[in-house]
Amino acid sequence: MTYAYLRQMPDNTNLSDQQRNILSFSLTQGISIDKEVIEYSTKNHSIEERKQFEEFLHSLADGDILVVDTLSVLSDKAEEMIKLFNCMLSRNIKLYISSLQIHVTKETPIVKVFPLLNDLREAQKARSNQIGRPKGSRSSSKFDVYQAQIVSLLREGMNVSAIARELGVSRSSLKDYIESRGIRELVEGSWMEISPLKEVPGVDNTVLICPFDEESETQKEQQLERIS
């Protein structure tokens, strides 16, 4: 099974950009994505606090493939990433990182893994010395806890006005949020099929597993033509 893993956090690349980057990478590498997994979070939780992520990770089977846009999507802390590498590679799970155009398996020499961890450490050090929010980052929003629900409702065809009424919020504020986070582009991504939302609205950390249908293969070929 091959999974595309996307994670939404306040300072992360938005989901539609992650989706677009992974799509382009997977098409050029001949990787067929079976399921898309989306993690929503309003805070940068530790692995121990990301219970659904842990459950997903432990559900992976020998030989499964995980594709991410950047390594920080899994964790932006080197110490946590070491644990994740150990967990995945010991179970023969192959990791692809689209932004770096590389993959990591249990056969990968450790000397090639060290630079990835060092990059995380440097970025972590830079964040600790940063005064104020990093350039280009987004502040958290009151809508962040509803993002999974918003995506599912949009996917069902509900318009912004109806969703605003459902959530009891301002239509204009919700519209601005959807546009700033690239949520509509994510939903309209031709390669994505979202399963019904099962989590309770307002949950801080949510994971959706989105299966691909057969039609996705044709759509992905059309998307490849547009990219090339």
C-alpha positions as CSV (number, residue, x, y, z in Angstrom):
1,M,0.0,0.0,0.0
2,T,1.3,3.5,-0.9
3,Y,0.2,6.5,1.2
4,A,0.6,10.2,0.5
5,Y,0.9,11.9,3.9
6,L,-0.1,15.6,4.3
7,R,-0.1,17.6,7.5
8,Q,-1.7,20.9,8.2
9,M,-0.1,23.1,10.9
10,P,-0.1,26.9,11.3
11,D,3.5,27.3,10.0
12,N,3.5,24.5,7.4
13,T,3.1,24.6,3.7
14,N,-0.7,24.5,3.0
15,L,-2.3,21.2,2.1
16,S,-3.0,22.0,-1.5
17,D,0.7,22.9,-2.1
18,Q,1.8,19.6,-0.4
19,Q,-0.7,17.7,-2.5
20,R,0.5,19.4,-5.7
21,N,4.1,18.7,-5.0
22,I,3.5,15.0,-4.1
23,L,1.3,14.5,-7.2
24,S,4.0,15.9,-9.5
25,F,6.7,13.8,-7.8
26,S,4.7,10.6,-7.8
27,L,3.8,10.9,-11.4
28,T,7.4,11.5,-12.5
29,Q,8.6,8.7,-10.3
30,G,5.9,6.3,-11.5
31,I,4.5,5.9,-8.0
32,S,0.9,5.0,-7.7
33,I,-0.8,6.5,-4.6
34,D,-3.4,4.2,-3.0
35,K,-4.5,6.4,-0.2
36,E,-4.1,10.0,1.0
37,V,-3.8,10.6,4.7
38,I,-4.4,14.2,6.0
39,E,-3.5,15.2,9.5
40,Y,-4.9,18.5,10.9
41,S,-3.5,20.2,13.9
42,T,-3.7,23.7,15.4
43,K,-0.5,23.2,17.4
44,N,2.9,21.6,16.8
45,H,2.2,18.6,19.1
46,S,4.8,16.0,20.1
47,I,4.5,12.5,18.6
48,E,3.2,11.2,22.0
49,E,0.3,13.7,21.7
50,R,-0.5,12.8,18.1
51,K,-2.4,9.6,19.0
52,Q,-4.1,9.1,15.6
53,F,-0.8,9.6,13.8
54,E,0.8,6.9,16.0
55,E,-2.1,4.6,15.3
56,F,-1.7,5.2,11.5
57,L,2.1,4.6,11.8
58,H,1.6,1.3,13.6
59,S,-1.0,0.3,11.0
60,L,1.6,0.3,8.2
61,A,2.6,-3.1,7.0
62,D,5.9,-4.6,5.8
63,G,6.7,-3.1,2.4
64,D,4.3,-0.2,2.6
65,I,5.4,3.2,1.0
66,L,4.9,6.6,2.6
67,V,5.3,9.8,0.4
68,V,5.6,13.2,2.0
69,D,6.4,16.6,0.7
70,T,9.0,17.5,3.3
71,L,10.4,15.6,6.2
72,S,9.0,18.1,8.7
73,V,5.5,17.0,7.8
74,L,6.2,13.9,9.9
75,S,8.1,15.9,12.6
76,D,10.3,19.0,12.7
77,K,12.3,17.7,15.6
78,A,15.4,15.6,14.9
79,E,15.0,13.5,18.1
80,E,11.4,12.5,17.1
81,M,12.5,11.9,13.5
82,I,15.1,9.4,14.7
83,K,12.3,7.4,16.4
84,L,10.2,7.6,13.3
85,F,13.0,6.4,11.1
86,N,13.6,3.5,13.5
87,C,9.9,2.6,13.5
88,M,9.5,2.7,9.8
89,L,12.8,1.2,8.5
90,S,12.7,-1.6,11.0
91,R,9.4,-2.7,9.5
92,N,10.6,-2.3,5.9
93,I,8.5,0.8,5.2
94,K,9.9,3.0,2.4
95,L,9.8,6.7,2.8
96,Y,9.8,9.1,-0.2
97,I,10.5,12.9,0.3
98,S,9.2,14.8,-2.8
99,S,10.9,18.1,-2.1
100,L,14.3,16.4,-1.9
101,Q,13.6,13.9,-4.7
102,I,14.9,11.1,-2.5
103,H,13.7,7.9,-0.8
104,V,14.9,6.2,2.4
105,T,14.8,2.5,3.0
106,K,16.4,0.1,5.5
107,E,19.2,-0.4,3.0
108,T,19.9,3.4,2.9
109,P,23.4,4.0,4.4
110,I,23.3,5.9,7.7
111,V,25.6,8.6,6.3
112,K,22.8,9.6,3.9
113,V,20.3,9.9,6.8
114,F,22.5,12.2,9.0
115,P,22.3,15.2,6.7
116,L,18.4,15.0,6.9
117,L,18.6,15.0,10.7
118,N,21.1,17.8,10.7
119,D,18.9,20.0,8.5
120,L,16.1,19.5,11.0
121,R,18.4,20.4,13.9
122,E,19.5,23.6,12.1
123,A,15.9,24.6,11.3
124,Q,14.9,23.9,15.0
125,K,17.8,26.0,16.2
126,A,16.8,28.8,13.8
127,R,13.2,28.7,15.1
128,S,14.4,29.0,18.7
129,N,16.4,32.1,17.8
130,Q,13.6,33.6,15.8
131,I,12.0,36.8,17.1
132,G,8.3,36.9,16.1
133,R,6.7,34.6,13.6
134,P,8.8,33.4,10.6
135,K,8.4,35.3,7.4
136,G,5.6,33.8,5.3
137,S,4.1,31.8,8.2
138,R,0.4,32.0,9.1
139,S,-1.1,32.7,12.5
140,S,-3.5,30.2,13.9
141,S,-7.2,30.7,13.2
142,K,-10.4,29.9,15.1
143,F,-11.4,27.9,12.1
144,D,-8.3,25.5,12.3
145,V,-10.1,23.1,14.6
146,Y,-12.9,22.8,12.0
147,Q,-10.7,22.3,9.0
148,A,-11.3,18.6,8.6
149,Q,-15.1,19.2,8.7
150,I,-14.8,22.1,6.2
151,V,-12.9,19.9,3.8
152,S,-15.5,17.1,4.0
153,L,-18.5,19.5,3.6
154,L,-16.9,21.2,0.6
155,R,-16.3,17.7,-0.9
156,E,-19.9,16.9,-0.4
157,G,-20.8,19.9,-2.5
158,M,-22.0,22.2,0.3
159,N,-21.3,25.9,-0.4
160,V,-19.6,28.4,1.9
161,S,-22.8,30.0,3.0
162,A,-24.3,26.6,4.1
163,I,-21.1,25.6,5.8
164,A,-21.0,29.0,7.7
165,R,-24.6,28.3,8.9
166,E,-23.6,24.8,9.9
167,L,-20.7,26.1,12.0
168,G,-22.5,29.2,13.2
169,V,-19.8,31.5,11.9
170,S,-19.4,34.5,9.6
171,R,-19.6,33.6,5.9
172,S,-17.0,36.3,4.9
173,S,-14.6,35.2,7.5
174,L,-15.0,31.5,6.6
175,K,-14.5,32.4,2.9
176,D,-11.3,34.3,3.7
177,Y,-10.0,31.3,5.7
178,I,-10.8,28.8,2.9
179,E,-9.0,31.0,0.4
180,S,-5.9,31.7,2.6
181,R,-5.4,28.0,3.4
182,G,-5.9,26.8,-0.2
183,I,-8.7,24.4,1.0
184,R,-10.8,24.7,-2.2
185,E,-7.8,23.8,-4.3
186,L,-7.2,20.8,-2.1
187,V,-10.8,19.6,-2.4
188,E,-10.9,20.1,-6.1
189,G,-7.6,18.2,-6.6
190,S,-8.3,15.8,-9.4
191,W,-6.5,12.9,-7.6
192,M,-8.2,13.0,-4.3
193,E,-11.2,11.2,-2.9
194,I,-12.2,12.1,0.7
195,S,-13.9,9.6,3.0
196,P,-16.8,10.8,5.2
197,L,-15.6,12.6,8.4
198,K,-15.9,10.5,11.5
199,E,-14.3,12.8,14.0
200,V,-16.3,15.1,16.2
201,P,-16.0,18.8,15.0
202,G,-13.6,20.9,17.1
203,V,-11.1,18.1,17.8
204,D,-7.6,19.5,17.9
205,N,-5.8,16.7,16.1
206,T,-7.6,14.9,13.3
207,V,-6.4,12.3,10.7
208,L,-8.5,11.4,7.6
209,I,-7.6,8.5,5.4
210,C,-8.8,9.2,1.9
211,P,-9.0,6.2,-0.5
212,F,-8.4,6.6,-4.3
213,D,-11.0,5.3,-6.7
214,E,-10.3,3.7,-10.1
215,E,-11.2,7.0,-11.9
216,S,-8.3,8.6,-10.2
217,E,-5.8,6.8,-12.4
218,T,-7.3,8.4,-15.6
219,Q,-7.4,11.8,-13.8
220,K,-3.8,11.5,-12.7
221,E,-2.7,10.8,-16.3
222,Q,-4.6,14.0,-17.4
223,Q,-2.9,15.9,-14.6
224,L,0.5,14.6,-15.7
225,E,-0.2,16.0,-19.2
226,R,-1.0,19.4,-17.7
227,I,2.2,19.4,-15.6
228,S,4.4,18.4,-18.5
